[in-house]
Amino acid sequence: MADSAAARREEPLVLGIETSCDETGVGIVRGTTLLADAVASSVDEHARFGGVVPEVASRAHLEAMVPTIERALKEAGVTARDLDGIAVTAGPGLAGTLLVGVSAAKAYAYALGKPLYGVNHLASHICVDQLEHGPLPEPTMALLVSGGHSSLLLSSDITSDVRPMGATIDDAAGEAFDKVARVLNLGFPGGPVIDRYAREGDPSAIAFPRGLTGPRDAPYDFSFSGLKTAVARWIEAKRAAGEEVPVRDVAASFQEAVVDVLTRKAVRVCKDEGVDHLMIGGGVAANSRLRVLAQERCEAAGIRLRVPRPKLCTDNGAMVAALGAEMVARNRAASAWDLSADSSLPVTESHVPGHGHHEGHDHVHEVSKENLYS
């Protein structure tokens, strides 16, 4: 028992802040154990606009930040001074919303004398799986699907080596769900509602196109713009003819077209690269049909599938804390105080280290204590 208590103490206790879009997420982890996952969503404030309004989201983050952090600390049963580090999404995402999170993280880290880690949103989506299924195999192939991203990523070290294999060349899968839901008058966000309607529809009722699946197309890239347009035109034709639109069949057929392409390309890149693990993350990973089809195709190909529970797939602070804890555990350099938000931070940068501080994080403690505790 004494050994396990000592091991627990050695596992870094990290708080993570996520504000890349419309969710204020604050998570606290100890090593790979999730202690708190507090989320304040402003999605209802955006619903009447049919999409996320950056200014509205930024103001919502400002209002929610301190209460959400306090809620997470209380839920975890720890104090801010117990923390070993503060991690925050530095990018990619909406510039204004990212700035709110980065500013808050800096303030807390500076005041507490704790190291600050600006981490990558996409790498965090991969790392969150450690909270559910234990340490990530190395290498791991990841299919990340959300409102802003549809990517295939190969990671041999989540803190320093993430390689893009394929990405969307236009609309991400999540955007396509939102746009089709809007054409069907189903509201925003589109993912959950289309998933719900699709369960009662026929996925083979309408033959919608599968983008970039021809022999000359980029084998691992995605395109959902043509599919979205095809669905909209099909619906317009029905309405123009005065016919009723079979909403459930349209939802099921559209969803099948998306998940067919996603899973087919993910399994193909795993086979081509000789990787026997596939992790699926991002908001669209909560889609029930994607989970079922991915499981079927991975089993047939001898690939082990890892998908976190739906709450960990959507944007959350736990994923940022998970990557932050990994940074601390592997003694990666802390970020500098001039850390800035980068709305187009490349996925190859898992985190934004400080200038000239390649190992350890004593400089953070020195600066903070000198300024605040002298």
N, C-alpha and C positions, 0 to 999 in steps of 0.2 A: 504493500500500500504506500509506503514511504517513497519507493522508487517512482510509482505512477504520479504521486503528488509533485515530486521534483520535476518529472518530465513535463507535467502540465505547466509548471512555472516557467520552464524553458521555452515553451511554445509562445511565440509573440502574440500579444494582445493588441489588436489593431482596429481602429475605427475607420470606416470607409464612407465617403460622401459621393453621391452620384446625382448630377444635375444636367445631364447632356440634352435632355428634352423636357418632358412635362411631368416627370416624377421626381419628387425630392426623396431620395433614398438614403438612409443612414443605416449601415450594418456594423456589427461588432463581431469579430471572430477571434478565437484563440487557436492559433495554428490552423487546422482544417475543421475546427468545431464551430458551428454557428451559434452565437449566444443571443443575438438580437438582429431583427430585420424590420426596421420601421420605415414606412412609406407614406408620404402625403402626395396624393395625386391631384393635378389640376385639370384632369381630362374633361370633367363636366363643364368647366369654364370655356373649353375649346369646342365642345360639341356643336354649339350654335353657329360656329364659323366653318364647320365641316373639316377642320384640320387644326394643327397646332399653330398658335400665334406666338412668335418668340417673345414679344414684349409682355404679353399676358403671363406666359410661363415664367419669365424672369422675375416678375413682381410676386408671383405665387411662391417661387423658391425663397425669396427674401423673407416673406412672411412666415413660411413653414420651417425655415432652417433651424433656428434655436430650439423651438418646441420639439422638433423631430429628433434632434441630437439628444435632448434631455430624456425623451421617451425611450430612445435606444439604450442609453446608459442605465436607466432604471430597469428596463427589461432584462439587460445583461447582468444586473446586480454588481456593477463596477462603477468607480468614479473616473472622471477624466484624467486624474493624476496617475491612475493605475496603467494607463495606456502605454504601449511601447512605440507607437507611431500613429500618424494620421495619413490616410491615403485618400486621394481625390481623383475623379476623372478629369484629366487635363485635355482630352479630346479623343476622337472626333465627336462633333455634336454642334449644337447651336451656340454661336460665339457668346451671346449675352447670357444664356443660362449657365454655360460652363464657367463664366467669370464669377457668378454668384457663388458657386461651389468652391472654386479655387480660392477666392477671397476669404471665405469662411474657414476653409482648411488651414490657410496660412495663419489666420488670426488665432485659431485654437492651438496650432502647433507652436507658434511663437510664444503665446502666453504660457503654455504648459512646459515649454522647453523640450518638446518632442520632435523627432525627425519627421519630415514632410515628404510624401511620395506622390508625385503627379503621375498617374498611370493611364494606360490606354483602355478606352471603353471596350474595344473588341477583344483584346487579350483578357480583360476582366470577365467577359461573357464566357470565355473558355474556362478560365480558372475557377469559376463558381462551382463547376461540377465536382471539384475536390471536396466541397462541403457535404455532398450527398454520397459520392461513390469512392472517396478516398483519393490519394495522390494520382495525378494524371500519368498514364503510361507515356514513355518517351521513346519514339515520337507519337504524337496524337494528331489525327486529322480532324479538323473541326468544320462543320457546316454552320455558318452563322446567318440566320435569317431574321430580319426585323424590318421596321418601317423605313430605315435608312440604308440598310446593308443586306446584300445577299452575297456571301463570300465563302470560298473554300480556302482554309488556312492550314498549313502544316507547321506544327510546333514541336521542336525537339527540347526546348527549355522555355517555359512560359514567361520567364523573366527577361530573357535576352535573345531568343531566336524564334520568331514567328514569321513564316514565309507565305506570301500570297500565292495561291495556285490558280484561283479564278475569282471573278467578281461580276457584278451586274454591270452591263454597259448602258443601262437606262433606268427604268423604274425598278426599285427593289420589290421583293415579294410583298412585303407589308404595305407598301404604297399601292400596289395593284389591288390588294384586298380592300383598302380604303376607297379607292376610286370606283371599283365595281359595286361596292356597298352603296355608294352615293348614287350611282346610276339606277340601282334597284330601290332607292329610297329607304334603305335600311338603317341609316344613321352612321355615327362615328363613335368609336373606332370600328373598322369593318371586319377585322379578323375574327373576333369572338362570335359576332352575329352571323357571318357567312358560315362559320363552322357549325353553328346551331341549325341553320336552315338546311345545310348540305346533308345533315344526318337523315333528313326525311326525303331527300331527293335522289335521283338516279344519276350517278357519275358518268354513265355512258350515254345519256340522253342526247347530248349535243357534242359534236366533234370539234372542240376548240383547238387552236394550233399549239404546238409545243415549240417554243422559241429556241433557236440555236442548237437544233438537234440533227442538222444535216451533216453529211460526211465531210464537208469542207469548213464547217463552223468550228469556232474555238471550242475544244472539248470540255473545258471546265468553266467557261463563262456563261452568264445568264442574261436573258432579255425577257422582260414581262410587258413591255410597252405594246407590242403587237397583239399579245393576248388580250390585254385590257381593251384595246381598240376593237378587236374582233367581238368581244362580249358586248361592248356598248352598241356596235352596229347591229348585232343580232337582236338586241332588245329594241332598238329603234325601229327595225324592220317589222317586228311583231306589233309594236304600238301603232305604227303607220298603217298597218293592215287592219287595225281595229281588233286585234286578237289579244287575249289575256296573256301576260308574261308568266310562264311557269317558274316562279321565283326559286322554289326549292331545287328544281332540276338545273336551272342556270347556276345557282350557288354550288351545287355538287359537281357539275361538269367543269366549272371554272377552277374550283379548288383541286379537282383531280389533275387538271392540266398543270397547275403550279407544283403540286407535290410529286407528280410523276417525274418532272424534269429535275427538281431538287434532289430527289433520292437517286435517280438514275446517274446523275453526274457525280454525286458524292461517292457512290459505290465504285464507279469507274475510276476516280482518282485514287481511291484507296488501293484498288487492285493494281493500277499502273505504278504506284509508288511503293507497293509491298507493305502497306500499313494495315494492321489487322484490328485497329480500334477507330471508331468514328464517334465523335461527340457532336451533338446538335444543340445549339444555343440561340438566344435571341427571342424576341417576342413571338415570332411565328412558330417557334418550336413548341409552343403551347397548343398548337393545332392538333386535334385528335387524329385526323386522317394522316397527317404527316408522320406522326408517331407510329401508327399501325403499319403504314407502307414501308417506312424506314426499317422497322423491325423485321418485316417479312423479307425484304431484299438483303438486309445484312445477314440474316440467318442463312439464306440461300447462298451467300457469297463467303460464308465463314468469317464474317467480321463482327466483332463485339461492339454493340451499340450502347452509348451512354447518353442519356437525356435527363437533365435535372427536372425536378417537379416544376409544374407550370409557374408557380410564384417566383422561382429562381431564374426562369427564362426571360421574363420581362425585366426592364431596367430596375435595378435595386442596388442598395448600398452594400449588401452582403458580398456581391461579386467584386466590388472595389476593395473591400476589406480583405477578401480572400487573396487577391493579387498583392495587396500591400503586405500581408503577413508573409507571403512567399518571398517578397523583396527583402524583408527584415531577416527571415530565416536564412536566406542565401547571402546576406551581407552586401546587398546591392547599394550603390551610392544613393544617399538621400537627395531630394531635389533642392535647388538653390532657392533663396527667398525671392528672387525675381522670376520665379516660375510663372508662366502665363498660360492662358487658355489657348489651345490651337484647334480651331474647328475642323481642320483637315489633317490632324496628326496621323502620319502613316502607320499602318498596322505593324510595320517592321520595328517600330519603336514601342516596346512594351511599357517603358516608362521614360520620364524626362529627368535625367540625373543632373546633379549640380555641376558647376564649372570648377574643374580642378580637384574635385573631391571624389575620387574613384572608389575608395573603400571606407567603410565605417560612417558614422554620423556624429562624431564628437563636435564638429563645428556648429551644429544646430544647438546643442546644449550650451556651448560656450556663449554663443551670441545671445540666446534667450536669457540665460541666467544673468549675464552681464547687464542686460537691459532692464530686466523685470524683477530680479530677485536680489539686486545689490543694495 
